[in-house]
Amino acid sequence: MLPRRFELHRPRSLPEVFDLLDRHGDDASVYAGGTELLIALKARVLHYPHLVDLKALAELAVIEEAGDDVVIGALASHHRIATHPLMQRLLPAYAELSDGIANIRVRCAGTLGGNLCFAEPHADPPALLAALGARVRLQGKEGQRDCAVANFILGDFETERQPGEVMTAILVPKPAPGLQAAYRCYGAGERPAAGAAAVILPDATGKVVQAQFWIGAVSGRPLPLPATMAAASGKAMHDVAEACLGIAAEEIAVIEASDDSHGSADYKRHLALTMLERALAAARGHETEAKRVPA
Ligand SMILES: Cc1cc2nc3c(=O)[nH]c(=O)nc-3n(C[C@H](O)[C@H](O)[C@H](O)COP(=O)(O)OP(=O)(O)OC[C@H]3O[C@@H](n4cnc5c(N)ncnc54)[C@H](O)[C@@H]3O)c2cc1C
């Protein structure tokens, strides 16, 4: 099916974007790669008489260091993130995640900002970004604000972004020396049915001083595992899996999850525990299972 008629705007600056959004209100939507929005327009699930293409805003595609953060422009594509030397050096686990998203066509066109703003529940980035303590930067006509990724996604297709706001960047704290991180996911078709992120920081004696475990894709938002994190804290690195996987099993057994075309809630909970086990092993460099092979 073809989308209903719309007018395409190609602004060259953010103030121009905000003027267009002001002028057309609910009749307008911004878009970046179009990999989600254009499908919804063609299926006539959504319709906007005015589309505002962000692609000319090159400043929103930078990937750079700024103070204590790695700044990923909202318009950076998954492929660019996966192959960028700064990402591979400072955030290799996130670069690896990006390399596993979708297929090469979607990775080249689809952006991280579009992924987070669309908030399709079966997404890879939110769990690892939340575990790494990342924030999103939102800019509107009146100014900008930052919001933790953990709080930004509220549920299926629902975010903290307010009308008239554009996501300009994702800010990931530079990892402390020795930080170990990994994300693992499984999906029988396109998109993950369940994913898990493990981020652990040992001190000089090898004891865990910081642990973040997050589950993704099983419900509308990334879910933390606070009891599992507490169980890992203070443990020697070689004891972490033994110390926390039993608790993770109990915690994941009651985690919020939904039945959908990717499987039942129970199936996703089962997968989530297996993915956490693999993510933890991968973060510690002890992985034996094959990781997802990108298409
Ligand atoms: C076949 C297929 C397979 C996929 N597989 C995976 C997968 O395995 N894992 C995964 O995580 N994802 C997967 N995806 C989703 C993919 O990651 C997203 O489609 C992509 O990242 C969306 O980015 P985009 O720039 O194309 O968004 P667009 O389609 O341009 O926009 C999506 C939404 O975000 C809004 N938006 C976009 N950019 C901004 C911005 N800067 N500020 C404010 N609002 C904005 C738009 O208004 C729109 O509502 C898959 C998608 C497809 C089509």
The ligand as a Tripos MOL2 file, in Angstrom:
@<TRIPOS>MOLECULE
LIG
   53    58     1     0     0
SMALL
NO_CHARGES

@<TRIPOS>ATOM
      1 C1         13.3700   -5.4790    9.2210 C.3       1 LIG1
      2 C2         13.7300   -4.7710   10.5110 C.ar      1 LIG1
      3 C3         14.4710   -5.4600   11.4690 C.ar      1 LIG1
      4 C4         14.7950   -4.8250   12.6690 C.ar      1 LIG1
      5 N1         15.5340   -5.5020   13.6050 N.ar      1 LIG1
      6 C5         15.8940   -4.8800   14.7530 C.ar      1 LIG1
      7 C6         16.6760   -5.5630   15.7260 C.ar      1 LIG1
      8 O1         17.0890   -6.7060   15.5640 O.2       1 LIG1
      9 N2         16.9840   -4.8800   16.8720 N.ar      1 LIG1
     10 C7         16.5700   -3.5890   17.0860 C.ar      1 LIG1
     11 O2         16.8840   -3.0080   18.1230 O.2       1 LIG1
     12 N3         15.8570   -2.9210   16.1660 N.ar      1 LIG1
     13 C8         15.5040   -3.5380   15.0200 C.ar      1 LIG1
     14 N4         14.7790   -2.8610   14.0800 N.ar      1 LIG1
     15 C9         14.3980   -1.4850   14.3630 C.3       1 LIG1
     16 C10        15.4740   -0.4980   13.8610 C.3       1 LIG1
     17 O3         16.4980   -0.4300   14.8050 O.3       1 LIG1
     18 C11        14.7880    0.8220   13.7280 C.3       1 LIG1
     19 O4         13.9350    0.6560   12.6110 O.3       1 LIG1
     20 C12        15.6680    2.0240   13.4760 C.3       1 LIG1
     21 O5         16.6820    2.1980   14.4290 O.3       1 LIG1
     22 C13        14.7780    3.2760   13.5330 C.3       1 LIG1
     23 O6         15.5530    4.3840   13.1940 O.3       1 LIG1
     24 P1         15.0890    5.3600   11.9990 P.3       1 LIG1
     25 O7         16.0690    6.4520   11.9780 O.co2     1 LIG1
     26 O8         14.8680    4.6180   10.7480 O.co2     1 LIG1
     27 O9         13.6830    5.8270   12.6120 O.3       1 LIG1
     28 P2         12.4840    6.5260   11.8080 P.3       1 LIG1
     29 O10        11.6590    5.4870   11.1390 O.co2     1 LIG1
     30 O11        13.0030    7.6380   10.9940 O.co2     1 LIG1
     31 O12        11.6730    7.1490   13.0400 O.3       1 LIG1
     32 C14        11.0940    6.2850   13.9950 C.3       1 LIG1
     33 C15        10.3320    7.1400   15.0120 C.3       1 LIG1
     34 O13        11.2390    7.9070   15.7920 O.3       1 LIG1
     35 C16        10.9790    9.3160   15.6380 C.3       1 LIG1
     36 N5         12.3130    9.9270   15.5410 N.ar      1 LIG1
     37 C17        13.3350    9.5280   14.7510 C.ar      1 LIG1
     38 N6         14.4260   10.2600   15.0250 N.ar      1 LIG1
     39 C18        14.0760   11.1480   15.9760 C.ar      1 LIG1
     40 C19        14.7860   12.1750   16.6610 C.ar      1 LIG1
     41 N7         16.0780   12.4240   16.4430 N.pl3     1 LIG1
     42 N8         14.1150   12.8990   17.5880 N.ar      1 LIG1
     43 C20        12.7780   12.6630   17.8260 C.ar      1 LIG1
     44 N9         12.0790   11.7040   17.2150 N.ar      1 LIG1
     45 C21        12.7280   10.9510   16.2930 C.ar      1 LIG1
     46 C22        10.1410    9.4620   14.3850 C.3       1 LIG1
     47 O14         9.2590   10.5480   14.5330 O.3       1 LIG1
     48 C23         9.3690    8.1420   14.3760 C.3       1 LIG1
     49 O15         8.2310    8.2200   15.2120 O.3       1 LIG1
     50 C24        14.4130   -3.4740   12.8890 C.ar      1 LIG1
     51 C25        13.6810   -2.7870   11.9110 C.ar      1 LIG1
     52 C26        13.3420   -3.4250   10.7370 C.ar      1 LIG1
     53 C27        12.5620   -2.6660    9.6960 C.3       1 LIG1
@<TRIPOS>BOND
     1     1     2 1
     2     2     3 ar
     3     2    52 ar
     4     3     4 ar
     5     4     5 ar
     6     4    50 ar
     7     5     6 ar
     8     6     7 ar
     9     6    13 1
    10     7     8 2
    11     7     9 ar
    12     9    10 ar
    13    10    11 2
    14    10    12 ar
    15    12    13 ar
    16    13    14 ar
    17    14    15 1
    18    14    50 ar
    19    15    16 1
    20    16    17 1
    21    16    18 1
    22    18    19 1
    23    18    20 1
    24    20    21 1
    25    20    22 1
    26    22    23 1
    27    23    24 1
    28    24    25 2
    29    24    26 1
    30    24    27 1
    31    27    28 1
    32    28    29 2
    33    28    30 1
    34    28    31 1
    35    31    32 1
    36    32    33 1
    37    33    34 1
    38    33    48 1
    39    34    35 1
    40    35    36 1
    41    35    46 1
    42    36    37 ar
    43    36    45 ar
    44    37    38 ar
    45    38    39 ar
    46    39    40 ar
    47    39    45 ar
    48    40    41 1
    49    40    42 ar
    50    42    43 ar
    51    43    44 ar
    52    44    45 ar
    53    46    47 1
    54    46    48 1
    55    48    49 1
    56    50    51 ar
    57    51    52 ar
    58    52    53 1
@<TRIPOS>SUBSTRUCTURE
     1 LIG1         1 GROUP 0 **** ****
